Each structure stands twice: as C-alpha cells, then as structure tokens.
Amino acid sequence: MTEPRLRSTRRGLTRLALATLLLPALLIGPVVPAQGQQAAAPSTVVYVPPDLGAPPTRTLAATRGLGSAPLVQVLAPEQTGLTQAAQPTLFWYLAGPATARVEITLIDEQAVDPLLELDFGAVKTPGIHAVDLAAYDVRLEPGRLYQWSIAQVVDPRQRSADVVTSATLQRREAGAELVKALAAAGPAERLAALARHGYWYDLQAELEAQIGAQPDAAPWRALRADLLAQVGLDEIAEAAIEAPVVQ
C-alpha cells in the first residue's frame, strides 16, 4: 500500500510513517497463543455500548453518488466507543480498489485544528485497514471526545461532494472490575469483558490480534462479522469474514 502523505496537524508532525499497523499500545495488551497453538473462540460476544447519555454519533457513507468508487466505512459503533489506549488503532473498510483519493482526519472536539490529517491517495488494496495513532505520535487525553472521519474525494474541485463516514471515540481508564477481568482472562474472556464494558476499539484490536495469530482463524473471523452486524454494519459483516487486515 502506498504511504499516506501526512498533512498539517496541531502537533506539527512532519514525518511519514506506515498508516496500517495492526495493534495499538493498549494498557493491557492482547493475549495471543504460542505459535502453532489454537485458542478456542467464544461462540458469541455481546457488545454493550457505554451509557454516555448522548445520541448516536456515527455517520455512514452513502452509496448514492459514489459512482464507480467502492464503499468505504469506519468500523465503529453507532455510539461513542471507548478505549483504554492513549494511542489506539482505528479500523476502516474498503470494498474495492479506490478510484478517488481517500483522506482520514482525527479531531479533538475541544480543539480548533485537527490532530491528524492523512492523504492516502487512491488506495488500491481492499480489505480492513488500520491506522495506528502511535505511528504519528498522536495521543488521546482521558475524558475528551474525538471524532475520526474518512472522506472519498470524488471531485477535488467540489469538496462538498466528498463521501464521508465518521465515528467518535473517548479514552477512559478501565475500572477496577474490568482491570481484574482482563488480568486473569484468556482471549475469549478478554473479548467478552471488553465488549461488556463498551471498549470497542480495544475489543477490535484484541480480535484482530487473535485472527492474525490463530492457525485456524475461521471462528474468530465469524466473530468479527457478528460484532460488525451487532453495531449495524450488516453490509460489511459478511465480506469481513474473509477480509484481510492490510498492513
């Protein structure tokens, strides 16, 4: 995949880095089996959105107006998802080789300038893509609300025609109950605990780690599809069973 061009950010970042690394620096990292060992996948994991007292914040890219451009969507829940990590990974989906420029923006809703702006150009590799904020030295502050968005620039001369999808996230320290559950848990139990407490972005990172580590990833991929369907991404869920994570 072509390296993205790093545009202006509030932190004045100037270096280029790979935009599609798999794992964020979680406070309590994923537990993966030793090479060649198979961990049992849970039959189901139920995601419970955090009760933040706010309406849904996710917007999905409309297929109308795309023309020949493939579908691009954030892989995020309708409501704000949580993360323990100061530098989580953001996952997004591309249905086919892009014919338009793809841009990703991360903003702090209390700030004026974006924290991060990336220009990927026309991405040619379909699948699940991952942007590791650690690669860009971007850190989230606890309790702050952040919005991240993906735009397909269908017509550079008319940016109002951009096809945009977005979601929100918040960094929150894990409570004692979750910390205890994660410390003593195997992969399946960790996924269940993260889902139960609304830590969507950590749940995604944990699940993708298992998919990458298991000799037989089929049940873990099926779990990925089920979780995407739970948060209303039915159109992507079936394709995500086989979709690779592009690095």
N, C-alpha and C positions, 0 to 999 in steps of 0.2 A: 504494500500500500504506500502511496506517496506521502511523504511527511507533510503535515499541515504547515501553513505559514502562520506564525504567531503574530497577531495584530496587537494594537495598543491595549494595555491593561493598566489598572490602577496602581499595580506594583511595579510597573515599568520593566516587565520581563523582556529580555532580548534574545534569549537562546531558543533554539529549536530543539524539540525532543519528540520521541516517538509518542503518538497520541493513543495508541491502542495497547496498553499494558493490561494484564489481566487482574491483578489483585491490589486492593488498597491496603494502606498500612493500618489495619484495624487495631484497636486497643487490645483486643483478644483475637488473635489470628485464627484463620480456618484450620481445622484439624483434618489432615489428609492421611490416608493409609500408606503403609510402607509399599514400595514398588512391588507390583505383582499381587498385592492383597486386595480383595474386594470387600468394600464396606456395604452393608445392606441399606438400601434406600428405603425411606419411610413410604408407606402406601399413599399417604396424603399428608399435606401440611396446610393448615388453615391460617391465612394471613388476616390479622385483625388490625385495621387502621388505627393509629393513635387518636385519642379523643382530644383534639386541639380546639374544638369549638369553632371551626371555620368551614366554609363550604368547599366543594371540590375545586382544585386549582389547575388540574391538568387540562391541556388542550391537545387535541389530536389533529394531525394533518388531514385536511380534506382531500379526498381523491379527485374531486372536481377541480379542474384547472391544471392538473399535473401533466396532461398530455402524454408524452412518451416517458416522462420522468417516473422512476419507480417510487413506491411508497417508502417513506422514512418516518419512523416514530420513536419517541422516547419510550424506554421500557421502565415505566414508573406507574405508581398507583394514582388513582383519581385525587385522593387527598395527599397532603404533605407526608412524605416518607421520612423516617428518621435514620440517622447514622451515628455510631459512636466515634467514627473516624474523623480526624481533622482533615485528612486528605483521602476521601473516598473515591471510588471509581464509579463513573456514570456510564450506564449501558444503553445503547440505542440500536435500532434495527434498520437495515437497508434491504429492500426486497430484491433489487437487481442492480446492475451497473448504472450509476448515476449519469444522467445527461446534463445535469445542471450543477453548479457549484454548491457545495454543502458547507455551511458555516455553523459553528457552535459558540454560544455565548453563555457565560455564567455571571449573574449579577447578585449583589447583596442589596436587598430591597431597602436598606437604610443608607445606601451609598449613591453617589451620582454617577461614577464611572464604572464600567464592567470590571469584574475581577479577571476575566479571561475572555478573549475572543480568538477563535481559531478558524482559519480558512483551509478546508481540506481539498479544495478544488473539486473536480468531478470524480467522486470515489468509484472505483471500478470493481471492488470486491464486495459482493453481497454477503449478508450474514449479520451476526451480532457483533457490534463494535464496542470498544471500551475506551473511555478517556480517563486516565489515571491522573488525578489532580496533583499527585506528588511529582509527576514528571514536569510540571510547570511551576512548582514551588508555590502553589496556591493552597491556603489553609482556611478552613471554616472555623468561625468562632461559635462557641456554645450558645444556644438560645436564639441565634439570628436566623432569619428566614432567607433562603436563597432560591432563586429561580434559574433554571437552565433551559435553554431552548436550542432547537435545531431548525435552520432555515434552508430550504432549497431555493436558490436564487434563479428563478425561472427566467426573469428578464432583468439584467443588471441596470437597465435604463429606467426601470419602473419597480422600485423595491416594494411598493405596496402590493405587488403581485407575488411576493415571496410566499411559499407554502411553509407554514411554521407549525411546529409541535413543541410543547413545553411542559415542564413539571416543576414542582418545588420540593425542597428538602430542608431539613433542620438537623443540626448537630446537637445531640443530647447525651449527656453522660448516662451510662447504664445504671439502673437502680440496683440495690443490693440483691434483690431476688433474681434479676437477670444475670448479674455477675456470678452468683453462686451456681445458677443453672448451667452457664457456659463453661465454668471451670471444671465441672465434673462430668460433662457430657461428651458423648461421641458425636459423629457427624449428623446423624438423624435427629438426635435430641437437640443439638445446637440449632439446626434449622427450625425445629418446632418452637424453641424458646424465642429466637429472633422474630419469627413470624407472629407469635402470640403477643409480643410487646411492640409490634409496629416498626421494627428496624428493617425496613425494606431494602435499603442499599447494602447493608451488611449481609442480609439474607441472600441477596443476589450474588455478592462476592463469594460467600461460602458455597453456594450451589454451583457456581461456575468452577470453583476450585475442585469440587468433587467430580464434576463432569470431565475435567481435564486429567484427573488422577486415577479414575476407576478403569480397570481392564474392560469391564462391561458397563458402559455409561448409559445404556438404554433406559433403565428405570429412573435414573437421575434426569435424563432429558425429558422423560414423560412428566416428571415432577415439575420441571421448568415450564412445560406447556400448561400444566394445570394451574400453576401460580399466575401465569400471564392471563389465563382465562378468568381467574378469580378477580383480577383487577380490571376486567373489561377489555382486554386486548385479544379478543377471540380471533380476530382476523390474522393475528400473528402467531397465536398459540400453536396451531397445527404445524406451520412452517418451522417454528422454533424447535420442534422435536429433533430435527436433523441439522439445524443451522450451526455452523461453526462460530467460535469466537475469533474474530480477526485480530491479529496482533501486529 
